[in-house]
Amino acid sequence: MLMKKILLAVFAVAALMASCQKSNQEKADALVGEEMKKILYFPDSYEAVETVLDSAFSPLDDPALYEKTLKMTEHLKNLTQLDARMKIDKSTMAIYSGPYQTAYDRDKYNEAKEEYVNASEKKKKSLEAVTNISNEIKAKYANVHKFIGFKAQHTYRAKNNAGNTLIGKIEFIFNKDLTHVVAQYDMDSEEYQSVQYLYKMMKG
C-alpha cells in the first residue's frame, strides 16, 4: 500500500513537471516577443503573426558566416562603384588627350588619370579582400554540416518610425537550449537579401 502511494506521488510530480516544461515553440515565441519589444519604435503596437521554428545548421545558419558574407557583399558593391568610376575617368582622359592639349586639357587629363589610378588601387585591394574572404569561407566551412541551435522566421505587424502599421519579417538564430537569441536579421533589408543571394551562389 505504501509503495503504491509512493508510485502515485512520483507519477504526480512527473506529470506536474512535464506540464510546466515549455515546448521549443513556446520558448522561441517567448524569446521573440522579448526581443521585438527592444527593437521596435512602438512596442505597444507589436502583433505577432507567425513564427516558423526550425533547426539551425552550419554553415549557412552560422552568424559568423553571415558576417563574413556581408563583408564580401560590401566589397563587391564597392567594386561595382569603382568600375563605374574608372570608366568615367578613362573617358575623361580620352577627351582631354591628344597632340593639341591646352594647359586646361592637361590639368583635366592629369586629374582624371590620378583618380583612375587611385580607383585602380582600391579595386585591387577589394579584389584581394574578396579572394581572402572566399578562401577563408571555403577552408572553414567546407563540408561542415552540424546542428548549432534553432532558427525562426518571424512575421509581425507593428508601427514604424512614421507611425504607419506595416508587416515585417525577421529571422532569429537561437542557441541549442533556446535560452537566448544569438543573432537576428531584418529579412526585408538590402543587406539580408544580398547575403542570401551569395548563399545561393555558394550552394550552386
C-alpha positions as CSV (number, residue, x, y, z in Angstrom):
1,M,0.0,0.0,0.0
2,L,2.8,2.4,0.9
3,M,4.7,1.5,-2.3
4,K,1.5,2.3,-4.3
5,K,1.2,5.7,-2.6
6,I,4.9,6.4,-3.3
7,L,4.5,5.5,-7.0
8,L,1.4,7.6,-7.3
9,A,3.3,10.6,-5.8
10,V,6.2,10.1,-8.2
11,F,3.9,9.9,-11.2
12,A,2.0,13.1,-10.0
13,V,5.3,15.0,-9.6
14,A,6.5,13.8,-13.0
15,A,3.2,14.8,-14.6
16,L,3.4,18.3,-12.9
17,M,7.0,18.8,-14.2
18,A,6.0,17.8,-17.7
19,S,3.1,20.2,-17.7
20,C,5.4,23.0,-16.6
21,Q,8.0,22.4,-19.3
22,K,7.7,24.7,-22.3
23,S,7.9,23.3,-25.8
24,N,10.6,24.6,-28.2
25,Q,8.0,26.6,-30.0
26,E,6.8,28.2,-26.7
27,K,10.4,29.0,-25.8
28,A,11.1,30.6,-29.2
29,D,7.8,32.6,-29.1
30,A,8.8,34.0,-25.7
31,L,12.3,35.0,-26.8
32,V,11.0,36.6,-30.0
33,G,8.4,38.6,-28.0
34,E,11.1,39.9,-25.6
35,E,13.4,40.8,-28.4
36,M,10.8,42.5,-30.5
37,K,9.9,44.9,-27.7
38,K,13.6,46.0,-27.6
39,I,13.9,46.8,-31.3
40,L,10.5,48.3,-32.3
41,Y,9.8,52.1,-32.4
42,F,6.4,51.4,-30.9
43,P,6.5,48.2,-28.9
44,D,2.8,48.5,-27.8
45,S,1.8,48.3,-31.5
46,Y,3.5,44.9,-31.9
47,E,1.4,41.9,-33.0
48,A,2.9,38.5,-33.8
49,V,1.5,37.0,-37.0
50,E,3.6,33.8,-37.3
51,T,6.8,32.2,-36.1
52,V,8.1,29.3,-38.0
53,L,10.7,27.4,-36.0
54,D,13.3,25.0,-37.5
55,S,16.7,23.5,-36.6
56,A,19.8,25.6,-37.5
57,F,22.8,24.0,-39.1
58,S,26.2,25.3,-40.0
59,P,27.5,26.6,-42.3
60,L,24.6,28.6,-43.7
61,D,22.9,29.4,-40.4
62,D,26.1,30.3,-38.6
63,P,26.1,34.0,-37.7
64,A,29.9,34.1,-38.3
65,L,29.4,33.0,-41.9
66,Y,26.7,35.7,-42.3
67,E,29.2,38.4,-41.1
68,K,31.9,37.2,-43.5
69,T,29.5,37.0,-46.4
70,L,28.2,40.5,-45.6
71,K,31.7,41.9,-45.8
72,M,32.1,40.2,-49.1
73,T,28.9,41.9,-50.4
74,E,30.2,45.2,-49.3
75,H,33.5,44.7,-51.2
76,L,31.5,43.5,-54.3
77,K,29.3,46.6,-54.2
78,N,32.5,48.7,-53.8
79,L,34.0,47.0,-56.9
80,T,30.9,47.9,-59.0
81,Q,31.2,51.5,-57.9
82,L,34.9,51.6,-58.7
83,D,34.4,50.1,-62.1
84,A,31.9,52.9,-62.9
85,R,34.3,55.5,-61.6
86,M,37.2,54.1,-63.7
87,K,35.1,54.1,-66.8
88,I,34.2,57.8,-66.3
89,D,37.9,58.6,-65.7
90,K,39.0,56.7,-68.7
91,S,36.5,58.5,-70.9
92,T,37.6,61.9,-69.5
93,M,41.3,61.0,-70.2
94,A,40.4,60.2,-73.8
95,I,38.6,63.5,-74.2
96,Y,41.4,65.7,-72.9
97,S,44.3,63.7,-74.5
98,G,45.9,64.3,-77.9
99,P,48.7,66.4,-79.5
100,Y,46.8,69.7,-79.2
101,Q,46.3,69.8,-75.5
102,T,45.9,73.1,-73.8
103,A,47.0,73.8,-70.2
104,Y,43.4,73.3,-69.2
105,D,43.3,70.0,-71.1
106,R,46.4,68.8,-69.4
107,D,45.1,69.6,-66.0
108,K,41.8,67.8,-66.6
109,Y,43.7,64.8,-68.1
110,N,46.1,64.6,-65.1
111,E,43.2,65.0,-62.7
112,A,41.3,62.1,-64.3
113,K,44.4,60.0,-64.5
114,E,45.1,60.4,-60.8
115,E,41.5,59.5,-59.9
116,Y,41.8,56.5,-62.3
117,V,45.0,55.3,-60.6
118,N,43.5,55.7,-57.1
119,A,40.4,53.8,-58.1
120,S,42.5,51.1,-59.7
121,E,44.5,50.6,-56.4
122,K,41.3,50.5,-54.4
123,K,39.9,47.9,-56.8
124,K,43.0,45.8,-56.4
125,K,42.6,45.8,-52.6
126,S,38.9,45.0,-52.8
127,L,39.6,42.1,-55.1
128,E,42.2,40.8,-52.7
129,A,39.8,41.1,-49.8
130,V,37.1,39.2,-51.7
131,T,39.6,36.4,-52.6
132,N,40.8,36.2,-48.9
133,I,37.2,36.0,-47.5
134,S,36.3,33.4,-50.1
135,N,39.3,31.3,-49.3
136,E,38.6,31.7,-45.6
137,I,35.0,30.6,-46.0
138,K,36.0,27.6,-48.1
139,A,38.6,26.5,-45.6
140,K,36.4,26.9,-42.5
141,Y,33.1,25.7,-43.8
142,A,33.8,23.2,-46.5
143,N,31.7,20.0,-45.8
144,V,30.7,21.2,-42.4
145,H,27.1,20.4,-41.5
146,K,26.3,20.3,-37.9
147,F,23.4,21.3,-35.6
148,I,24.2,24.7,-34.0
149,G,20.8,25.6,-32.5
150,F,17.4,26.8,-33.8
151,K,16.2,29.4,-36.2
152,A,12.9,31.1,-36.7
153,Q,11.3,33.3,-39.4
154,H,9.0,35.7,-37.6
155,T,6.3,37.7,-39.3
156,Y,4.7,40.6,-37.4
157,R,2.7,43.8,-37.5
158,A,3.9,47.0,-35.9
159,K,4.1,50.7,-36.4
160,N,7.3,52.1,-38.0
161,N,9.0,55.3,-37.0
162,A,6.5,57.2,-39.1
163,G,3.6,55.7,-37.2
164,N,2.4,53.5,-40.1
165,T,1.4,49.9,-39.3
166,L,3.5,47.6,-41.6
167,I,4.1,43.9,-41.8
168,G,7.8,42.9,-41.3
169,K,9.8,39.7,-41.2
170,I,12.8,38.9,-39.0
171,E,15.0,35.8,-38.9
172,F,16.2,34.8,-35.4
173,I,19.0,32.4,-34.6
174,F,18.8,30.8,-31.1
175,N,21.3,28.7,-29.1
176,K,20.8,25.0,-28.7
177,D,18.9,25.3,-25.4
178,L,16.6,28.0,-26.7
179,T,17.6,30.3,-23.8
180,H,18.8,33.4,-25.8
181,V,18.9,35.0,-29.2
182,V,22.3,34.6,-30.9
183,A,21.6,36.8,-34.0
184,Q,18.7,38.5,-35.8
185,Y,18.3,39.8,-39.3
186,D,15.7,42.0,-41.0
187,M,14.6,39.8,-43.9
188,D,13.4,42.8,-45.9
189,S,16.7,44.7,-45.7
190,E,19.0,45.0,-48.7
191,E,21.8,43.6,-46.5
192,Y,19.9,40.4,-45.8
193,Q,18.9,40.0,-49.5
194,S,22.5,40.5,-50.6
195,V,23.8,37.8,-48.2
196,Q,21.1,35.4,-49.2
197,Y,21.9,35.9,-52.9
198,L,25.6,35.0,-52.3
199,Y,24.4,32.0,-50.2
200,K,22.5,30.7,-53.3
201,M,25.7,31.2,-55.4
202,M,27.7,29.2,-52.8
203,K,25.3,26.4,-52.9
204,G,25.3,26.4,-56.7
